[in-house]
């Protein structure tokens, strides 16, 4: 059943609590990359144009949850949003919620926009994470009280809840889950914004109804982070191309020599079992670009699968690039999450660049390509290839969770269409 969106509800004259993801990079008090702010504009503009009073909620960085910290203030993001909207965006009080916030919202007129301070200034916002660390998996009475109080203080500010923060939809935080439930309990709608709707559509369609051949490209540092994703995708895809440091654990599992490459020793045996079930769908690097030390930019080519004892693999080699590119070129659906090497350094960026170009060419030829956020999204942005991809996700962790088929409480709590 499809999730309701802001397009399905009446917002005129109502107070719309909208959770956005303005966790943007800053320098000298200014936003250096406003893509996440721009991505939320359709939902914000929709609400404004239909006469809503818009109250925005976001986190920025990792404050301690002990009150206001100037370096994590959302003020720069609010100022940039104001520039994009062509109208002022008022900043909420340092306390996030409370009498001052209530008074500010009470004075709003239809079409006004207020942005509350960083929700993570309150300990209640991330309190659900504490349950995972407790022995019984539950919050203590004191922790539950802090969570409940913050949810209540936020929910009294709104009549409608809109979730347009896909990047944090895999978290059960107060502003992502608790407030949606509280608004719904009062009889108000809790719906998705246009960005969340778009993310769900592309990710679900890519996995549930892929045009074939369907290829997944996975990279990054730890195979342990993606073992469940690999296992989940094996029954859905035609090919899985694996690069990045995680490839060396899999190569070790095949019996190949990996030199000084990063290997998760406790994952070698599980990878052997996974490879046996893969039925040839998993493609691993057949050559490499390496160095004697991780910090070295003196790259050396390794022409075969085996890596000498004095080297570590830091990127896929040209033969692997050709092999991976050929698979991508023949694909009709491509999902990519994770770089092929240490792409932040020019000496080891060639593999990621080449695979990105291959995905762009496949997209140009009619394939559907979904870039799963995180480093993959950063890579295609840096390479000016984002516009040639079908969809670039705004949420790395969230997209992984969705692709794995795990529950997404912040989405599941939203209203369904009849």
N, C-alpha and C positions, 0 to 999 in steps of 0.2 A: 504494500500500500504506500502510495506516495506521501511525502511530507508536505504539509501546508507551508506556504510561503507568505511573505508580506504582501504579495499581489492578491492573495485570497481573502484579505481581511480589510475592514474599514478602520482607518486610523485618524480620521478627521477629528481634531480637538482633543485627541487622546495623548496621554504621556507614554511615549514608546521608549522602553528600556532596551537599548540595542547593544549587544556584546560584539565588539569588533576586535581585531587583532592589529593593534598599532605598535607592536613590539619591533620598532624600527631602529636602525643604526643612527647614532648621533655623533656629532663632532662640533665642539665649540658652541653647544646649545642649539644646533640646527640639525634638521633631518637630512641625512646624506643619501638616503634611498627611500622614496615615498611610494614604492609600488604597492605596499600593503594598504596604505591609505587610499590610493587611487582605486584599488580593488573593491573597497567598501563604498565608494561613491554612489553606485547605482541604488543600493538600499537606502542610504541616507537621503539622497535626492528624492527618491520615491516618497519617503515619509514627509519630507519638508513640503514638497509640491502638493501633497494632499492634506496639508494643514495640521500635521502632527507636531507635538512638542517632543523633540528628540533628546534623550539623555543617553550619552555614550559611556560604555564601560570598557576598559582595556587594562592589560598589564603592560609593563615595559621593564625588561631586565629581570634581575633576581634580587629584589630588596629583601631585607630580613624579616619583614612582617611585623615590625615594631614601630610603625608610624612613618611619617614623612621623611624621605631622603631626597634632597634636592637633585642629586645626579640621576635619579630614576623618575623624576616628575614627567608626566605626560604633556606638560605645557608645550614643548617644541612640536609634538605631533598635533596638538590642538591648533597651534598657530598655522602649521602647514595646511591642515584641513580647512581652516578659515580662508586661506589664500586660494585654495582649489574651489571652494564653494562661492567665493566672492562675498562672504558675509562673516561677521564675527562669530567665533565659537568661545563661549564663556568657560572658564576653568573653575571646577568645583573647589571647595575648601580642602586644606591639607589633611583633614581628618577623614576624608572620603565620604563617610556617611554621618548622619546626626542632624541636629537642629539647623545648622547653617545650610546643609545640602537641601533639607526639606524646604527651607525658606526660599532658596534660590530657584528650586523647581516650581514652587508655588507662584512665583512671579513671572514664569515663562508665558509667552504668547505663542499662538500657532505659528509654526515655521521657525521657531527659535531652536538653537542647538547648544546644549551644555555638555561638557565632558567632565565627568568626575575624575578625581585623581586616581593614580595607579591603584587598582583593586588589591594588588599584592602588598600594599602598605598595611593592610589589615591581616592579622594572623588567621582570621576566619576564612579568607579566600582559599588558601591552599590546605586547610585543615583536613580535607578528605585524604590527602597524601599521608598524613600521620597514621591513619589506620593501617596502612600497609607495613608500617614499621613496628606496630604494637604486636605483641606475641599472639594475642587472640584475634588480630585483624579487625578490631573494633576501636572506636574512639573512646577515650575516657569521658566520664561525665563532664569534666571541665572543658575538654576539647569539643565535645558535642555542643555545649552551651555557647562557645565562641562561634562555632559554625552557624548554629541556629540564629544567634543574634545578628550576625552579619547578613545572613539571607533575609531576615525580616527587615532590617534597616534598608537594604537595597530594594526589596520588593514593594515597600510602601511608596516608593518614588514613581512607580509605573502602573499603567493599566494594561499594557501590552508588552510582551517579551519577544525580541527578535535576536536570533543567534546568527551572526554573520562572521564568526571567528573560527573558521575551519581548522586553523593551525593548532587550536587547543581543544578540539572536539573529542580527543581521546582522553581528556582529563575530566574528572568528576568534580571540578572546582565549584565553589559557591556561585560565582557569577555565570557559570556554564550550565549547571544542572539544578542546584538548589533554588535559584531565583525563578527559573522556568517552571519548576514544580509549584512554587509559591504563588506565582501569577495565575497558573492554571487552577489552583485550589480556590482562588478568589473569583473564578469564572472568566478570567481574561484569556485571550489567545496567546499561545506560545508557538512561534513559527520560525522557519528558516529565512534568512536573508538570501538575496540573489547569488552571492558568492558561494555560500554553503550549498545552495541548490545546484549550482554549476559543478562544484566539486563532486557531490554525490552522483550526479548524472554521469559525468565522464568516468569516474572510477568504477561505478557499478556496471555501466554498459561495457567498459573495456574488459571486465572480468566475466560478467554474466552472459553477455552476448557478443563475444569478439568475432570480428571478421578474421578468417584464418588464411595463412598460418599466423599464430599468436606467439609472439616472442617477448620474454621478460629479460631485461638486462639488470643485473644486480652487482653492486660493488660496495666499497666501503671497507672499514677496518675489521669489524668482528663478524665472523660467521654466526656466532652465538646470538647476535642481535637479529639475525635474519633466518635462522634455521627453520622456525615455524612458518615463515613466509615461503621459503623454498618448498617445504613439504606441502603447504597449502596449494601452491601454484602448480606443482607437478601434475596434478590431476586435471588442470585447466589449460595449460599451455602446450605448445608444440616444441618450444625451445627455451632454455634458460642459459643465458650467456653470463659467466661469472668472472669478474675482474677485481681489482683492488686487493688489499691485504687479505681479505677473506678467501681469495682464491688459493693462497698458499696452504691453508689448512686442508682444503679439499685435495690439492695436489699431493700433499703429504699422505693423505688417505689412500691415494692411488699407488703409492710406493715411489713417487718421484722424489728426487733430491731437491730441497728448497733452500739450501745454504743457510744464511743468517736471517732469512725472511721471517716476518711476523707469523707465528703459528700459535693457535690456541690448542695446547696439548690435550686438554680434556674434551675437545670436540673432534679429534681425529677418528676415534671409533664410531661415534654417531654419524660422521660423514661417510665412513665406509658403508654403513647400513643404508644411508640415504642414497648413495651412488648406485647401490645394488638395485634399489627400487626405481631408479630414474629412467630405466629403459632407454638409455642413450640420449635423453633430452638435455642433459647438462653438458655444456661446452666449456672447457677450461682453457687457459692460456697455453699455447704451444711454444712460445718464446717470450723473452722478457727484456726490460730495460732495468738495470740494477746499478748498485754502487757498493763500495766497501763499508760505508757508514750511512745512516739515515740522513745525517746533516750534510753529506757531501753532494755537490752538484756536478761531480765528474762522472757522468752517466756512462755505463758500459753496456754494450749489447750482449745478450745471451741468446745464441741462435737456436738452442734446443729447449726441450721441456725442463731438463735438469739444470739447476742453478749451482754453480761452484760453491764450495764451502766458505770461501772468503767474501762472497757477495750476498746481497739481499735484493729481492725483487721490489721495485718501486713503481713499475708501470708495465702494461702489456707491450709486447714487441710488435714489429711490423707484420709478421706472418699472422699473428693473432688478430691484429687490426683488419687484415684482409679477410680472414675467416669470419670474424664477427660481422664485418660490413656486408659480406655476401649473404649471411643469414638474415640480417636486417633488411637488405634490399628485396628479399623474397617475401617479407612479412607484410601482412595487411593490418595487424595491430601490434603496437610496441608499447610496453610499459617499462620505464627506466627509473631505477632508484639506486644511486650510489656511483661515484666516479670509478674509473678504471685504474687510477694511480694517484700519486700525490700531485694532483693537478694544480695546486696552489703555487707550485714551483715549476718554472718553465722547462727545466730539464726532464720533468716527468709528467708533462701535460699532454703530450702528443696522443696517447691512447684515448684519453677522455675527449680531446678535441676531434679526433678522427671518428669516434663512435657517435659523437653529437652530430657531426656533419652527415654521417650515414643515416641517422634517424631523420634529420631534416630532409635529406634527399628522398627517403622513403615516403615521408609526409607529403612532399611536393608531388610525388607520384600517386597519391591517393590513400596512403595508409593512415590509420588513426594512431597518433602518438600521445601518450600521457606521461609527463615527467613528474615523478613523485616527490617534488619538493626537496628541501634540504640542500645538500651539496650538488645534486644533479641540477636543480633549478638554478643555483648560483652559477654553475658551469655554463649552462646554455645562455644565461643572461650575459655573463662576461664575454661570451663568444658571439654575441649579437645574433643568436639563433632562436631565441624564444618566440619570435613572431612566426617562425616556420614550423613550430610545433602545434599540434592540435590543442593541447591544454597543458599548462605548467601549473602544478599544484602549489598552493601557498602553505601547505603543511606537510613537512617531512614525516614527523612521528605519527601524525594523524592519518596520512595516506598509507603508511605501512600498516597501521592498525586496521584500517578499512580493508586493505588488500588481503590481509590475513584472515579476514572474516570475523575478527573479534568484535564483541559488543562495543557500541559507541554510545554510552549513556547520554551524552549531551545532545545527540541527534535523536535517539530513541524516545527521549522525554517530550519531544515536540509533537504538536497536534498532527494527526493524519487527515488526509483528505477523505471525504466520505466516499 
